[in-house]
Amino acid sequence: MSIYLALAVIWHTLVFSPSPQMLQGIVHGSSTSGGGSNTFTTVQNTAIPSPNGSSYTGPSGTGNIATIIFTSDTGSDFTISSISGGGTWVIPAGCHGGSGAIGFIACAYTLSTTAAATITITKSGASVTTASIWEYTPSGTAALDGVGTCTISSGNPINGCTPSLSGTNDVIVQGIALASAQASSVSVYGNMINHGGTVFSAEADLENSASTTPPSWTLTGASTGFGTLIAFK
């Protein structure tokens, strides 16, 4: 009996006592592919002049990441169908939206730029009234960490979109279209571009952070808004 009891104890230990490696896999799960621990260095955040034309300011470096935020306050929507030059560009549907009362907004990005003084935008629909390009050098291979949009109730200040991140040291760019006010400042995020004049739109970024706190936009008066975000890890 003692031999059978010993064998039973050994069998129980082998089957029901997982190794530390097994426990680690259960607790932490599998890692994501690409990105997640980069350090990002700003190359440029530039308002693009005459954004309703087809020729835009391009990336200034090679091997960087870049995103362009487009806004129209004409009351009608627009479509960015392609971008040539400066890298291979993606135009995600997840950062495009808006309304006639507020404005419409969209984005595009590339994970590997090539230096180009200008790039060519093909678009249709309403005029694009503002645009800006944001370019960063990652310390390693970067990946997209998400895009999104949000509808913002009237107020002052108002919050932008709340990111959902898997990276630990992201760079996040957010844009906002406003119905009836200018953005005078932003907190949490920085490097604000306020396009001014009679155009109600702005952009800002948050660099090397895993914060999911949205930007807080202080306006010249209460307004509704529509926001977009794009994050890289």
ChimeraX attribute file (.defattr): number of C-alpha atoms within 10 A of each C-alpha:
attribute: neighborCount
match mode: 1-to-1
recipient: residues
	/A:1	6
	/A:2	7
	/A:3	7
	/A:4	9
	/A:5	10
	/A:6	11
	/A:7	12
	/A:8	11
	/A:9	10
	/A:10	11
	/A:11	12
	/A:12	11
	/A:13	11
	/A:14	10
	/A:15	8
	/A:16	8
	/A:17	11
	/A:18	10
	/A:19	9
	/A:20	9
	/A:21	8
	/A:22	10
	/A:23	12
	/A:24	10
	/A:25	11
	/A:26	10
	/A:27	8
	/A:28	8
	/A:29	9
	/A:30	8
	/A:31	8
	/A:32	10
	/A:33	9
	/A:34	15
	/A:35	22
	/A:36	23
	/A:37	17
	/A:38	22
	/A:39	20
	/A:40	23
	/A:41	15
	/A:42	14
	/A:43	16
	/A:44	16
	/A:45	20
	/A:46	16
	/A:47	21
	/A:48	19
	/A:49	14
	/A:50	13
	/A:51	20
	/A:52	18
	/A:53	14
	/A:54	13
	/A:55	17
	/A:56	23
	/A:57	20
	/A:58	25
	/A:59	29
	/A:60	18
	/A:61	20
	/A:62	14
	/A:63	18
	/A:64	26
	/A:65	27
	/A:66	27
	/A:67	24
	/A:68	26
	/A:69	27
	/A:70	29
	/A:71	29
	/A:72	27
	/A:73	26
	/A:74	17
	/A:75	16
	/A:76	17
	/A:77	22
	/A:78	21
	/A:79	19
	/A:80	18
	/A:81	11
	/A:82	14
	/A:83	21
	/A:84	13
	/A:85	17
	/A:86	23
	/A:87	23
	/A:88	14
	/A:89	19
	/A:90	15
	/A:91	19
	/A:92	16
	/A:93	13
	/A:94	15
	/A:95	23
	/A:96	25
	/A:97	20
	/A:98	26
	/A:99	17
	/A:100	13
	/A:101	15
	/A:102	25
	/A:103	24
	/A:104	30
	/A:105	29
	/A:106	28
	/A:107	26
	/A:108	21
	/A:109	24
	/A:110	22
	/A:111	20
	/A:112	20
	/A:113	24
	/A:114	18
	/A:115	17
	/A:116	16
	/A:117	14
	/A:118	16
	/A:119	17
	/A:120	16
	/A:121	17
	/A:122	13
	/A:123	17
	/A:124	11
	/A:125	10
	/A:126	16
	/A:127	19
	/A:128	25
	/A:129	20
	/A:130	25
	/A:131	28
	/A:132	24
	/A:133	22
	/A:134	22
	/A:135	24
	/A:136	25
	/A:137	22
	/A:138	22
	/A:139	13
	/A:140	16
	/A:141	18
	/A:142	23
	/A:143	21
	/A:144	19
	/A:145	20
	/A:146	19
	/A:147	22
	/A:148	20
	/A:149	24
	/A:150	18
	/A:151	18
	/A:152	19
	/A:153	13
	/A:154	15
	/A:155	15
	/A:156	17
	/A:157	19
	/A:158	20
	/A:159	21
	/A:160	24
	/A:161	22
	/A:162	18
	/A:163	22
	/A:164	15
	/A:165	20
	/A:166	16
	/A:167	23
	/A:168	16
	/A:169	20
	/A:170	27
	/A:171	25
	/A:172	25
	/A:173	24
	/A:174	28
	/A:175	30
	/A:176	32
	/A:177	32
	/A:178	25
	/A:179	21
	/A:180	19
	/A:181	21
	/A:182	24
	/A:183	26
	/A:184	16
	/A:185	19
	/A:186	23
	/A:187	13
	/A:188	13
	/A:189	20
	/A:190	15
	/A:191	15
	/A:192	19
	/A:193	21
	/A:194	19
	/A:195	19
	/A:196	14
	/A:197	7
	/A:198	10
	/A:199	20
	/A:200	26
	/A:201	31
	/A:202	28
	/A:203	30
	/A:204	24
	/A:205	22
	/A:206	19
	/A:207	21
	/A:208	18
	/A:209	16
	/A:210	19
	/A:211	17
	/A:212	12
	/A:213	14
	/A:214	18
	/A:215	23
	/A:216	17
	/A:217	25
	/A:218	19
	/A:219	20
	/A:220	14
	/A:221	14
	/A:222	18
	/A:223	22
	/A:224	18
	/A:225	28
	/A:226	24
	/A:227	29
	/A:228	30
	/A:229	28
	/A:230	26
	/A:231	24
	/A:232	30
	/A:233	28
